[in-house]
Amino acid sequence: MALRSVSVIVLEPVAVFEFGVVVEVFGVDRTADDLPPFDFRVCAVEPGRPLAGKATTPLAIVPGHGLDDVGGSDLVVVAPTPPLPDDAYPREVLDVLREAPREGSTLLSVCSGSFVLGAAGLLDGLACTTHWMYADDLQRRYPSARVDPSVLYVDTGSIITSAGTAAGVDACLHVVRRELGAGVANAIARRMVVPPVRDGGQQQYVDRPVPAQIDGGLAPVLDWALATLDRPHTVASLAERAAMSERSFARHFQAETGTTPHRWLNQQRVLAARSLLERGDLPVERVADQVGFRSAVVLRDHFRRATGLTPTVYRQRFGGLGLEPVH
């Protein structure tokens, strides 16, 4: 799909943080930074009527658009609201959501927005996720859905579901990265002061989500690995760098990053390859060598699995963006 128009559907009470994430990624004008603009619309059943925010103090969100403006949007986001019985969701909202994929829109639910998709019958037979505290309820209510309570987000192509709170950042940036390239996603992430990419398969909750810059933390090892991606890193070599046994290193790595060393390395190598493909004209073989995949064949395999595209097609689509990567 193109990614030019984004509509977010809000229901009362509006989860303010998650709604704000969607606004921050898609609703801020960054054309002064040479980033593409989005036609961003906040939509509800009754435009202009203040909707209460989910907060302990009076707070309202005033949608400026009705549901008629959702049609034709490239991306339709379902903002979260506490789960309701299926028949409590406005029929008009469910009808719009059912129609959106038929009109070519991609759907993205953030946190408990997945329940709205479920009420519309859009999760049947689909892999999906939601906030871990709602996962059992989502599975009970929509038994044909395949709910994964541990991951940050699930992308099935036309429907993307994300976990709670900060995972909405990851899912929104994933959509930008998928449709507009890593350079654009990285530039938005830089402005938001967040990591440019967290793999959707990472755990929703880890002991320490960000490696701590303290004695004994793995941050120095990760920084070194990122600076030397062209080297043939292994769990053994990284563990030696960290002065740990392989078993202890793997356990600490999982606790600090929510993923395995092998998966993290492949993710970082694909991300580095994206930046090289977008910003230069190095042959694919040279790109593979610089990011540590050693051969174009290995790069293509990992790259296609991560992006759905070959490196050559990716460069044709996203090359020449001229944006610097975020480290």
N, C-alpha and C positions, 0 to 999 in steps of 0.2 A: 504494500500500500504506500501511497504518499503520506506524509505526515504534515499537513498544513492546518487542518481544523480539528480542534479538540473540544468536546463538550463534556462537562462533568455534571452528573445528576445528583442532586442533594435531597435528602430526606431528613425529617425532624425526629430527634435532635441530631444535629450535625457534629460528627467527631472533628473537632477543630484542628488538631495537629495534622491528621491525615489529609483533611481538606486543604490545609495550608501547604502541605507538600506538593499536592497536585498544582496548586496555584503557582508555587515557587518554580516548578519545573516548566510548566506550560503557559502560565499566565503573566510572566514578566517580560517586558520588552528588552531584549538584549541585542537589538540590531546595531547599536553603537559598537558592539564587540564583534560585528560581522557574523552574528549568529542568525539563523533563519527565524522569522516571526511566526507565531501561531495565532490563528483565529480562535480565540479562547472564549468559551461561553459557559456561564454557570446557569444551569437549567433546573426548573422545578415545575410541579403541577400548576402552581399559582405564582407566576412571576411578579415580583414586587412585594410579595408578602414576606415579612421577616420570619425566618426560621430560627428557632432556639438552638443555640450551640450547647454541646455537652460540656457543661462547666458548672462550678459551684456558685458562680456569680452570673447575673443576667448578661447574656451575650447573644447577639443575633447576626445571622448571615442573610443578606437580601439578594436572592437570585434575580438576575436581570433578564433572563430568557425563559420562555415556556418550552414545553416538550416538543412543540412543532419545530424548534430550532435544532433539535438533536439530529434529525434526518440528514443523511449525507455527510456527517462528520467522519473524518478519517479514524479518529479514536474517540470512543465513548467510555468515560470513567464513571464507575459507580462508587461514590463516596460512602464511607461507612457510617452506619447508625446502629444502635443496639439491635440484635436480632429480634424480629417480630414473627408472629404466626403468618403463614403464607397469605391468608386472606386479609391481613391487615396492611399489606403493601398496596399502594394505589394501583388499580387495574391499568390506568393509563401508562404508568411507569413500566409495568411488566410487558405491556403491548409494545412499547417503544423498544425495549431491550430485545424482544423476540424478533422485531423487524430489522434491527440494526445490522446483524450479520448478513441478512439477505440483501442489504443495500451496500455491502462491502466494507462495513465498519469493523474495526477491531474493538473488542470489549476488554476493559481492564477493571477488575474489582480490587479495592484496597481493604484489607482486614475483613470486617464483617459484611462488607458489600457483597461478599460471595453468597450470603443468604438470599439476597435479592435476585442474583442470577439463578440460584437454586429454585426460588419460588416461580421464576419464569420458565423453568424446565430446561435451562441451558447447561446444567451440570450433569445431566444424565449420561452415564458411560464415560465421563470425562475425568482425567487426572486434574486435581485442583488442590488448593490449600487455603488456609485462613489463619487467623491468630490461633496459636496453640491452645489457648483456653477455650476456644469455641469449636475445636476440631471434632471432638466426640459428638457434639450436638449436630454439627453439620452432617456428619456421616450417618447419624440416626435418622435425620429428617430426609436425607436424599441418599438412600442406601445404594443406588446404582452409581453414584459418584465415587471416584477413587481418591479419597482425601489423604493427603500426606501432611501430617501435623508438624513435621520437622523442618521443612525447607522454607526458604525465603520467598520464593515465587515459583509458579509453574506456567510455562508458556506452551500452549497447545496450538499456536498459530493464530487463530481468530479470537481466541479467548485466553486471557492472562489473569491469573488470580494471585494475590500476594498475601503474605502474612501481615501481622499487625505493626502499627506505629512506624518505626524506622525502615521496615522492609518495604513500605510504600515508596521510599526514596529509591531503593534498589530497583523496584519494578518499573517505576517511571523512567529512570535513567536507562534501564534495559530496553524499553520501547524506543527511546531516542537513539540509543546505540544501534539497535536492530534496523531502524528505518533511515537514520541520517548519518550513521557512522560513529566510530569511537571518538574522533576529534571533536565533534559537536557535543557528545555526551561528556567528554572530559572537560570541555570548556565550561559547561553548565555546572558540573560537579565542583570545579575550581571555585566558581563564584559562590557556590553553596557551602564550600569548605567541608566537603564530604568525600569519602573514597570514590573514585570514578567507577569502580566495578566491584561488586561482590556477586559471586556465582550464585544463581538461584538455588543450587543444590546444597548450599551451606546451611548449617543448622540455624534455627530461629534463635536459640539461646545457647550461649557458650559461657564458660567460666569467666573469660576476659575477652570481650568482643574485639578490642584493639590491642595489639601487642604493647605491653608496657615498656616504657623507656627507663627501665631500672636494672640494676645488676641482676644477672640471671635470667632476664627476659629474653625473648627470641627476636626482638626488633632488630638488633645489630646483625643477626644472621640473615634475616629476611632482607634487610637493606643491602647486605653484601651479595646475596643471591640475585637480587634485582639488578645490581650493577654489573653482574658477571653472568648474565643469562646465557651467553654464548658458550659457557663451560658445561661439561657433561655432569651436572649435579645429580647426586643420588641421595637417598636417605642417609646412607653411610657417610658421604662426604659432608652433608649438612650437619649431621650429628657430631662428627669430628670437629667441625668448626665451632659448634656449641659446647664442646667438651662434655658430651653426654653419650650414654649408650644409645644404640638405635631405638631400642624399645622405649626408653625414657623420653628420647627426643620426639618420637612419634606421638606419645601420649601428651606431652606438653604442647606440641604443635596443634593437635586436635583441640586442646583446651583453649588455646589462644586465638586460633583462626576459625575454628568450626569446620575444618576440612583436612584432608590428608596432604602431606608434603608433595606427593606425586601429582595430585589433582591441582594443587595451588600452583606448582611450577608450570604445568601445562596451560593453566588459565592465564598466568602472567606472560608466558611466551606468545600465546595467541593475541593478547592485548598489545604486546610490543609489536607483533607482526602487523596488526591493524594500523598502528601509528605509522610504521614504515611504509606500508602500502598506500596510505592516504597522503603522506607528505613527500614522497619521493618516487623515483623510477628505478630503484634497484631491481634486478632480476629476481624472480621468486626464489631461485636457488640461493642467491646471496642473502635474501631476507631470512630464509630458513636457517642458514648458517649463523647469522648474527643473533638470532633469538634462541639458538640452541637446539633446534629440531634436526639439524645435521643433513637433512635431505628434503628436497621439494616434495617428495612423495609423503613423508611423515608430516610435514607442515600441512599439506592439502587435507590429509585425513583428519587431523585435529581441528583445522580451521573450518572444514565443512561441518563437522559435528557441532562446533561452537556457534557458527553463524548461519549455517544452511547454504553458504556460498563457497565457491572456490576462491583462492586468493586472487586469481586473474579477474574474475567477475566482480569481486569486492573492489578491486582497484578501479575498474571501469565505472562502478557506481559511485564510489566515494573518493576517488583520487582527486588531488588538487585542492583539498580543503584548506591547506596552509595553516592548520591549527596545531599548536604545540601540545605534546602529550602531558598528562599530569602524572607525576612520579609519587 
